[in-house]
């Protein structure tokens, strides 16, 4: 069942028929390499948090849709996992989801980390966009940081066009997802490129991301902010049971690790790491869903869980959740 949290927009005073005739709607794929700021961008545009954020690569593992509803229409923002060098089955699935999401949208926004020079993933996305049929935009993100590599990205785009013998004009905007600077121009450009049409979602819908996956992401985010090394990538969060009781939601959760030696790290000294992650996630989820959320976390060793298709399917990384 989709989440239907209320957005902060007021209904149009115009009649329904007139509103339909003047609204513009589009599904927008937000793409780019990992840690370019895609989730921060989507959260900032929506004014609420629907995607987890951390300095750790591969933070976003699923495709998440957020709905930006305004008087002029509706933009369905598809936050995709960042492309990276896949070394596991999970990594390959994440890359596949990102490419699939990018192929099934009305327009694309390539988010580039302007504070760093281009990488091979940026090159790969630009090559795809050169032949893409949809309207495309480049967003040079993190413009609030000192220094910029705007010229490096411009030269990369020029070199790719020269190599392919093709030309494509793409609007490049500068912005900061962290501060909000420049994002109004992006939204204006997206609505201008969108086609007239009816809204795809009810106006009070903020996201259609499944509740179980949202709960799992919130818990994983708390660990991503604390854990270091390889463990963040080898930690899986699976919601085993969700009971939406009148007084509170009761959620049973398994934290999956690959090796017995990782279990005490996730639990922490005297259970402190586990307890802190649980309490922080409960606070955030209770505010997010408007009801008390009680989590029961259990750490389990599942060797090679990242290559187990059944487990990956249970966690929403393969097929329907």
C-alpha positions as CSV (number, residue, x, y, z in Angstrom):
1,X,0.0,0.0,0.0
2,X,1.6,3.4,-1.0
3,X,2.4,6.0,1.6
4,X,0.1,9.1,1.4
5,X,1.8,11.7,3.6
6,X,0.5,15.2,3.2
7,X,2.5,17.7,1.1
8,X,2.5,21.4,2.1
9,X,0.5,22.7,-0.9
10,X,-3.0,24.1,-1.0
11,X,-5.6,23.1,-3.6
12,X,-6.1,25.1,-6.7
13,X,-9.1,27.5,-6.4
14,X,-9.9,26.9,-10.1
15,X,-12.4,24.4,-11.3
16,X,-11.2,20.8,-11.9
17,X,-11.7,21.0,-15.6
18,X,-9.8,24.3,-16.0
19,X,-7.0,23.0,-13.7
20,X,-6.6,19.9,-15.9
21,X,-6.4,22.0,-19.0
22,X,-3.5,24.1,-17.7
23,X,-1.5,21.7,-15.6
24,X,1.8,20.2,-16.8
25,X,3.0,16.8,-15.6
26,X,6.2,14.7,-16.0
27,X,8.1,11.8,-14.6
28,X,11.7,13.1,-14.0
29,X,14.6,10.7,-13.6
30,X,17.2,12.1,-11.2
31,X,20.4,10.3,-12.3
32,X,24.2,10.5,-11.7
33,X,27.0,8.8,-10.0
34,X,26.9,7.8,-6.4
35,X,27.3,10.7,-3.8
36,X,26.6,13.4,-6.4
37,X,23.7,14.7,-4.2
38,X,20.7,13.2,-5.9
39,X,18.8,12.2,-2.7
40,X,19.6,15.6,-1.1
41,X,18.3,17.3,-4.2
42,X,15.0,15.3,-4.2
43,X,14.5,15.9,-0.4
44,X,15.2,19.6,-0.8
45,X,12.7,20.0,-3.8
46,X,10.0,18.2,-1.9
47,X,10.6,20.0,1.4
48,X,10.5,16.7,3.3
49,X,12.8,13.8,3.6
50,X,11.9,10.7,1.6
51,X,15.4,9.5,0.7
52,X,18.2,8.6,3.2
53,X,21.4,10.6,2.9
54,X,24.9,9.8,4.1
55,X,28.6,10.3,3.0
56,X,28.8,6.6,2.3
57,X,28.6,5.5,-1.4
58,X,25.6,3.4,-2.4
59,X,23.4,5.0,0.3
60,X,20.4,4.8,-2.0
61,X,19.7,1.2,-3.0
62,X,16.2,1.4,-4.4
63,X,14.3,3.6,-6.8
64,X,12.3,6.1,-4.8
65,X,9.5,8.3,-6.3
66,X,8.7,11.7,-4.7
67,X,5.8,13.9,-5.9
68,X,6.3,17.6,-6.2
69,X,2.8,19.1,-6.6
70,X,2.3,22.8,-7.5
71,X,-0.4,25.0,-9.0
72,X,1.2,24.6,-12.4
73,X,1.2,20.8,-12.3
74,X,3.1,17.8,-10.9
75,X,6.6,16.5,-11.2
76,X,7.2,12.9,-10.2
77,X,10.9,12.8,-9.1
78,X,12.5,9.4,-9.4
79,X,15.6,9.2,-7.1
80,X,17.8,6.5,-8.6
81,X,20.7,4.6,-7.0
82,X,24.1,6.0,-8.1
83,X,26.1,4.1,-10.7
84,X,29.2,2.6,-9.3
85,X,31.6,-0.3,-10.1
86,X,29.6,-3.3,-9.1
87,X,31.5,-6.1,-7.3
88,X,28.6,-8.1,-6.0
89,X,25.2,-9.3,-7.2
90,X,23.6,-6.6,-5.1
91,X,25.8,-4.0,-6.8
92,X,24.8,-5.2,-10.2
93,X,21.1,-5.2,-9.3
94,X,21.4,-1.6,-8.0
95,X,23.1,-0.5,-11.3
96,X,20.4,-2.3,-13.3
97,X,17.6,-0.5,-11.3
98,X,19.2,2.9,-12.0
99,X,19.5,2.3,-15.7
100,X,16.0,0.9,-15.9
101,X,14.5,3.9,-14.1
102,X,16.4,6.3,-16.4
103,X,14.9,4.6,-19.5
104,X,11.3,4.9,-18.3
105,X,10.8,8.6,-17.6
106,X,9.7,11.7,-19.5
107,X,12.9,13.7,-18.8
108,X,16.2,13.3,-17.2
109,X,18.3,15.4,-14.8
110,X,22.0,14.4,-14.6
111,X,23.4,15.5,-11.2
112,X,27.1,16.3,-11.4
113,X,29.3,16.9,-8.4
114,X,30.7,20.3,-9.3
115,X,33.2,20.2,-6.3
116,X,35.0,17.2,-7.9
117,X,36.4,16.5,-11.4
118,X,34.4,14.2,-13.7
119,X,34.7,10.5,-13.2
120,X,34.1,7.5,-15.5
121,X,30.5,7.2,-14.3
122,X,29.8,10.8,-15.4
123,X,31.3,10.0,-18.8
124,X,29.0,7.0,-19.0
125,X,25.9,8.9,-18.2
126,X,26.7,11.7,-20.6
127,X,27.2,9.1,-23.4
128,X,23.7,7.7,-22.6
129,X,22.1,11.1,-22.6
130,X,23.6,12.1,-26.0
131,X,21.3,9.5,-27.6
132,X,18.4,9.7,-25.2
133,X,15.1,10.6,-26.6
134,X,13.8,12.5,-23.5
135,X,14.6,16.2,-22.7
136,X,17.7,16.3,-20.6
137,X,19.3,18.7,-18.1
138,X,22.7,18.9,-16.5
139,X,22.7,20.1,-12.8
140,X,26.1,21.1,-11.6
141,X,25.5,20.5,-7.9
142,X,27.4,21.7,-4.7
143,X,28.0,25.2,-6.1
144,X,28.1,26.4,-2.5
145,X,31.5,24.8,-2.0
146,X,34.7,26.6,-2.9
147,X,36.1,25.8,-6.3
148,X,34.3,24.4,-9.3
149,X,34.9,21.9,-12.1
150,X,32.3,23.3,-14.4
151,X,34.8,23.7,-17.3
152,X,36.0,20.1,-16.9
153,X,32.4,18.9,-17.3
154,X,31.9,21.2,-20.3
155,X,35.0,19.9,-22.0
156,X,33.9,16.3,-21.2
157,X,30.6,16.8,-22.9
158,X,32.2,18.5,-25.9
159,X,34.7,15.7,-26.2
160,X,32.0,13.0,-26.1
161,X,30.0,14.8,-28.8
162,X,33.1,15.2,-31.0
163,X,33.9,11.5,-30.6
164,X,30.4,10.4,-31.5
165,X,30.0,12.9,-34.3
166,X,26.7,14.1,-32.7
167,X,25.5,17.4,-31.3
168,X,22.9,18.0,-28.6
169,X,22.1,21.2,-26.7
170,X,21.5,20.5,-23.1
171,X,20.6,23.2,-20.5
172,X,23.2,23.2,-17.7
173,X,22.2,24.8,-14.4
174,X,24.2,25.4,-11.3
175,X,22.7,24.8,-7.9
176,X,23.2,23.6,-4.3
177,X,20.9,20.9,-3.1
178,X,22.3,21.5,0.4
179,X,21.2,25.2,0.5
180,X,18.5,25.3,-2.1
181,X,20.4,27.9,-4.2
182,X,19.5,27.7,-7.9
183,X,16.8,25.0,-7.5
184,X,13.9,27.4,-8.4
185,X,15.4,27.7,-11.9
186,X,15.6,23.9,-12.2
187,X,11.9,23.5,-11.3
188,X,10.9,26.2,-13.7
189,X,12.9,24.5,-16.5
190,X,11.3,21.1,-15.7
191,X,7.7,22.5,-15.7
192,X,8.4,24.4,-19.0
193,X,9.6,21.1,-20.6
194,X,6.7,19.0,-19.2
195,X,3.7,18.2,-21.4
196,X,0.2,19.3,-20.5
197,X,-1.7,16.6,-18.7
198,X,-3.5,15.4,-15.7
199,X,-1.8,14.7,-12.4
200,X,-0.5,11.2,-12.0
201,X,-1.0,11.1,-8.2
202,X,-3.5,12.5,-5.7
203,X,-2.3,15.9,-4.6
204,X,-1.8,14.8,-1.0
205,X,0.6,12.0,-1.9
206,X,4.3,12.8,-1.2
207,X,5.7,9.4,-2.1
208,X,4.6,5.9,-3.2
209,X,7.6,4.2,-1.6
210,X,6.5,1.1,0.3
211,X,6.4,1.5,4.0
212,X,8.6,-1.5,4.7
213,X,11.3,-0.3,2.5
214,X,11.1,3.2,4.0
215,X,11.5,1.7,7.5
216,X,14.5,-0.4,6.4
217,X,16.1,2.6,4.8
218,X,15.7,4.8,8.0
219,X,17.4,2.1,10.1
220,X,20.2,1.6,7.6
221,X,20.9,5.3,7.5
222,X,21.5,5.4,11.2
223,X,24.2,2.8,10.8
224,X,25.7,4.4,7.8
225,X,26.4,7.5,9.8
226,X,28.3,5.5,12.4
227,X,30.0,2.5,10.7
228,X,33.2,2.7,8.7
229,X,35.1,0.5,6.3
230,X,33.4,-2.2,4.4
231,X,30.7,-3.0,6.9
232,X,28.2,-0.4,5.7
233,X,28.0,-2.1,2.3
234,X,27.7,-5.6,3.9
235,X,24.8,-4.6,6.2
236,X,21.3,-5.5,5.1
237,X,18.1,-4.4,6.8
238,X,15.0,-6.6,6.3
239,X,11.6,-5.8,7.7
240,X,10.2,-9.3,8.6
241,X,6.8,-8.1,10.1
242,X,4.9,-4.9,10.3
243,X,1.7,-4.7,12.4
244,X,-0.1,-1.3,12.1
245,X,-1.8,-1.4,15.5
246,X,-4.0,1.5,16.7
247,X,-1.7,2.4,19.5
248,X,1.6,2.0,17.6
249,X,3.2,0.2,14.7
250,X,5.1,-2.9,15.8
251,X,8.0,-3.7,13.5
252,X,10.2,-6.8,13.5
253,X,13.5,-6.2,11.8
254,X,16.5,-8.4,10.9
255,X,19.9,-6.8,10.5
256,X,21.9,-9.1,8.2
257,X,25.7,-9.4,8.2
258,X,28.0,-11.7,6.3
259,X,30.4,-12.9,9.0
260,X,30.1,-13.7,12.8
261,X,32.9,-11.1,13.5
262,X,30.6,-8.3,12.2
263,X,27.8,-9.1,14.6
264,X,29.3,-7.5,17.7
265,X,30.2,-4.4,15.7
266,X,26.6,-3.9,14.7
267,X,25.4,-4.5,18.3
268,X,28.1,-2.4,19.9
269,X,29.6,-2.4,23.4
270,X,26.8,-3.4,25.8
271,X,24.3,-3.1,23.0
272,X,24.9,0.7,22.6
273,X,25.2,0.8,18.8
274,X,22.0,-1.3,18.4
275,X,20.1,0.7,21.0
276,X,21.1,4.1,19.6
277,X,20.2,3.2,16.0
278,X,16.8,1.8,17.2
279,X,15.9,4.9,19.2
280,X,17.0,7.4,16.4
281,X,15.1,5.4,13.8
282,X,12.0,5.2,16.0
283,X,11.9,9.0,16.5
284,X,12.3,9.7,12.8
285,X,9.8,7.1,11.7
286,X,7.2,8.2,14.3
287,X,7.4,11.7,13.0
288,X,7.3,10.6,9.4
289,X,4.3,8.4,9.7
290,X,2.4,10.4,12.3
291,X,2.1,7.4,14.8
292,X,4.4,5.7,17.3
293,X,6.7,3.2,15.7
294,X,8.3,0.5,17.9
295,X,11.2,-1.4,16.4
296,X,12.5,-4.8,17.5
297,X,16.0,-5.2,15.9
298,X,17.8,-8.6,15.7
299,X,21.2,-9.1,14.2
300,X,21.6,-12.3,12.1
301,X,24.6,-13.8,10.3
302,X,23.6,-14.7,6.7
303,X,26.7,-15.6,4.8
304,X,26.8,-14.1,1.3
305,X,23.3,-12.6,1.7
306,X,24.2,-10.1,-1.0
307,X,24.3,-12.9,-3.6
308,X,21.2,-14.7,-2.3
309,X,18.3,-13.9,-4.8
310,X,15.6,-14.9,-2.3
311,X,16.9,-12.5,0.4
312,X,17.5,-9.7,-2.1
313,X,13.9,-10.1,-3.3
314,X,12.6,-10.0,0.3
315,X,14.5,-6.7,0.7
316,X,13.1,-5.1,-2.4
317,X,16.2,-5.3,-4.6
318,X,14.9,-7.9,-7.0
319,X,11.4,-7.9,-8.4
320,X,8.4,-6.8,-6.4
321,X,8.6,-6.3,-2.6
